[in-house]
Amino acid sequence: MDKYDKFVASLNEKYPEMYKDVYCGISVGEGWFKIVDALSNTIYKHCEWAIKNGKMDAFPNVAQIKEKFGGLRFYMDGGDDFCDGAIWMAENWAAETCEVCGVPGARRSGGWIRTLCDHHEEERQAFYKRHDDDVE
């Protein structure tokens, strides 16, 4: 089992009420695993409290988690304003976190837009340069 499969399994184990049918709907780099887990925990704890206190009927269902234009996208059915705020905060955290390794990063353009640290951006540029040299 690779790191991605272990991560998905851990989400299903820790937050089973939220992650029912999302196995194929998670597509983010390892650098954002910590952010997704922290967000899931925050939403889970809040919803657990809200259900217990009659403020919510059921846990939201996570539909998809992905990277788009260098940003984290976390989609779910259900939840409330608190959940929406937590998602907003996590998406902003990811916008400044390398999606490969999890250290501080920035959105990088040039081809596919990604959020990367300086090291992983250098690797990406070196890859592009090698690829361009092979084409010429």
Secondary structure, DSSP 8 states (H G I E B T S, - for coil): --HHHHHHHHHHHH-TTT-SS-GGGEE--GGGHHHHHHHHHHHHHHHHHHHHTTS-SS--EEEEEEEETTEEEEEEES--HHHHHHHHHHHHHHTTB-TTT-SB-EEE-SSS-EEE-HHHHHHHHHHHHHHHHHH-
